[in-house]
Amino acid sequence: MKKAVGKTILVTGATKGLGRALSYYFAKEGAVVHGCGRDLQGLRLLAADLPEPSQFCEVNVADDGQVEQWSKRVIAEVGAPDLVINNAAMINRNARLWELSADEICEGWNVNVLGVTHVIRHFVPAMLKRGTGVVVNFSSGWGRSTSAEVASYCASKWAIEGLTQAFAQDLTESGKSVVAVAVNPGIIDTQMLRSCFGSAASHYPNPEEWVRRAGPFLLSLNARHHGRSLDIPGESATWRSE
Ligand SMILES: NC(=O)c1ccc[n+]([C@@H]2O[C@H](COP(=O)([O-])OP(=O)(O)OC[C@H]3O[C@@H](n4cnc5c(N)ncnc54)[C@H](OP(=O)(O)O)[C@@H]3O)[C@@H](O)[C@H]2O)c1
C-alpha cells in the first residue's frame, strides 16, 4: 500500500542528491510534492517525470522574498504542507577557515541556516493554523562532530541542531501538534560528498539506495519524535575524518 497518499510534502533542494531522490520516492508513494531549487534543467526533469499536481519551482531558499512568494502559491493551491523537508544546503570548498572569503562563508550560512528559517517562517504559520504537520531540518554528522577544512559547514549544521531544538520548544508552547526534528541523513554519495571526499565518496551508498531506508523513516515521524536529533536507521551517522 502507498504510504503518502493524501499528503502534501515540501522538499527544498529537490534538483539533486537527497532532495531529488526523496521527491521521486514521495511521489511514488502517492504524495503531492512541491520541490524547489535553482537549477532549471533539474527542475524541468523533475516536472517531466513527476507531473502535476506535484510542482517544482525555481526558488533560492536564501532569498526570503522568493520563499515568501513560493509559500503563498503552494498554500493557495494545496494548503499547508503535511511534511516539510528542509534539505537544501551547500558546502564550501575544502579549506581552512581563514582561507575562505567572507562572501563564501556568508553564502553557506545564507543557504544552510537562513534558508531554513525563511522556509519555517513562511510555511509553519499555515501548519499551526491547521494544527498538524512535521518539519524536518537536515543536519549532518558535522552538526554533532567536527573536522578540519569544513569549519563553516560544521558551524552551520551545529546551528541547525540548536535552531531545531529551540524551534521545537516554540511549537510545544504553541500547544499545537506541529512536530520539529533535526535529522542527520548519514553519508551518501552526492555532489556535496564528492566536493569534500573526492573519489572516496563512491564508498558510500547513492541517493537511490539511501532513500529506501530514509523515505519510510521520514514518513513515519510523529509526535513521539518531537524535538529530537535523529539519525536515519541503518545509515552511518558520523562523517569520517580523512
Ligand atoms: N550527502 C551527504 O553525505 C550528507 C551528509 C550529511 C548531511 N547532508 C545534508 O543533506 C542535504 C542534502 O545534501 P546532498 O548531499 O543531497 O547535497 P547536493 O547533492 O549538493 O544537493 C543540494 C541540493 O540543494 C539545493 N540547493 C543548494 N543551494 C540552494 C539554494 N540557495 N536554494 C535552493 N536550493 C538549493 C541544490 O539545488 P540547486 O543547485 O538547483 O539550487 C541541490 O538540489 C543537505 O542539507 C546536506 O547538508 C548530506
PDBQT file of the ligand as one rigid body, heavy atoms in Angstrom, charges set to zero:
ROOT
HETATM    1  N1  LIG A 301      25.489  13.730   1.143  1.00  0.00    +0.000 N 
HETATM    2  C1  LIG A 301      25.813  13.518   2.411  1.00  0.00    +0.000 C 
HETATM    3  O1  LIG A 301      26.615  12.601   2.717  1.00  0.00    +0.000 OA
HETATM    4  C2  LIG A 301      25.248  14.375   3.511  1.00  0.00    +0.000 A 
HETATM    5  C3  LIG A 301      25.678  14.125   4.814  1.00  0.00    +0.000 A 
HETATM    6  C4  LIG A 301      25.167  14.868   5.860  1.00  0.00    +0.000 A 
HETATM    7  C5  LIG A 301      24.212  15.850   5.596  1.00  0.00    +0.000 A 
HETATM    8  N2  LIG A 301      23.818  16.081   4.322  1.00  0.00    +0.000 N 
HETATM    9  C6  LIG A 301      22.797  17.088   4.130  1.00  0.00    +0.000 C 
HETATM   10  O2  LIG A 301      21.773  16.548   3.288  1.00  0.00    +0.000 OA
HETATM   11  C7  LIG A 301      21.207  17.605   2.497  1.00  0.00    +0.000 C 
HETATM   12  C8  LIG A 301      21.296  17.242   1.028  1.00  0.00    +0.000 C 
HETATM   13  O3  LIG A 301      22.653  17.105   0.670  1.00  0.00    +0.000 OA
HETATM   14  P1  LIG A 301      23.119  16.467  -0.730  1.00  0.00    +0.000 P 
HETATM   15  O4  LIG A 301      24.313  15.651  -0.421  1.00  0.00    +0.000 OA
HETATM   16  O5  LIG A 301      21.951  15.897  -1.436  1.00  0.00    +0.000 OA
HETATM   17  O6  LIG A 301      23.624  17.786  -1.488  1.00  0.00    +0.000 OA
HETATM   18  P2  LIG A 301      23.709  18.107  -3.045  1.00  0.00    +0.000 P 
HETATM   19  O7  LIG A 301      23.771  16.882  -3.874  1.00  0.00    +0.000 OA
HETATM   20  O8  LIG A 301      24.779  19.133  -3.182  1.00  0.00    +0.000 OA
HETATM   21  O9  LIG A 301      22.276  18.786  -3.341  1.00  0.00    +0.000 OA
HETATM   22  C9  LIG A 301      21.954  20.000  -2.712  1.00  0.00    +0.000 C 
HETATM   23  C10 LIG A 301      20.587  20.465  -3.161  1.00  0.00    +0.000 C 
HETATM   24  O10 LIG A 301      20.350  21.701  -2.514  1.00  0.00    +0.000 OA
HETATM   25  C11 LIG A 301      19.935  22.639  -3.486  1.00  0.00    +0.000 C 
HETATM   26  N3  LIG A 301      20.324  23.982  -3.122  1.00  0.00    +0.000 N 
HETATM   27  C12 LIG A 301      21.556  24.442  -2.787  1.00  0.00    +0.000 A 
HETATM   28  N4  LIG A 301      21.504  25.757  -2.563  1.00  0.00    +0.000 NA
HETATM   29  C13 LIG A 301      20.191  26.129  -2.755  1.00  0.00    +0.000 A 
HETATM   30  C14 LIG A 301      19.516  27.367  -2.671  1.00  0.00    +0.000 A 
HETATM   31  N5  LIG A 301      20.147  28.508  -2.358  1.00  0.00    +0.000 N 
HETATM   32  N6  LIG A 301      18.183  27.383  -2.919  1.00  0.00    +0.000 NA
HETATM   33  C15 LIG A 301      17.517  26.242  -3.244  1.00  0.00    +0.000 A 
HETATM   34  N7  LIG A 301      18.125  25.043  -3.345  1.00  0.00    +0.000 NA
HETATM   35  C16 LIG A 301      19.448  25.000  -3.102  1.00  0.00    +0.000 A 
HETATM   36  C17 LIG A 301      20.598  22.196  -4.781  1.00  0.00    +0.000 C 
HETATM   37  O11 LIG A 301      19.813  22.643  -5.873  1.00  0.00    +0.000 OA
HETATM   38  P3  LIG A 301      20.201  23.777  -6.945  1.00  0.00    +0.000 P 
HETATM   39  O12 LIG A 301      21.610  23.538  -7.346  1.00  0.00    +0.000 OA
HETATM   40  O13 LIG A 301      19.183  23.542  -8.015  1.00  0.00    +0.000 OA
HETATM   41  O14 LIG A 301      19.971  25.079  -6.260  1.00  0.00    +0.000 OA
HETATM   42  C18 LIG A 301      20.503  20.689  -4.661  1.00  0.00    +0.000 C 
HETATM   43  O15 LIG A 301      19.265  20.236  -5.161  1.00  0.00    +0.000 OA
HETATM   44  C19 LIG A 301      21.959  18.864   2.892  1.00  0.00    +0.000 C 
HETATM   45  O16 LIG A 301      21.257  19.530   3.922  1.00  0.00    +0.000 OA
HETATM   46  C20 LIG A 301      23.272  18.346   3.424  1.00  0.00    +0.000 C 
HETATM   47  O17 LIG A 301      23.892  19.240   4.316  1.00  0.00    +0.000 OA
HETATM   48  C21 LIG A 301      24.311  15.359   3.274  1.00  0.00    +0.000 A 
ENDROOT
TORSDOF 0
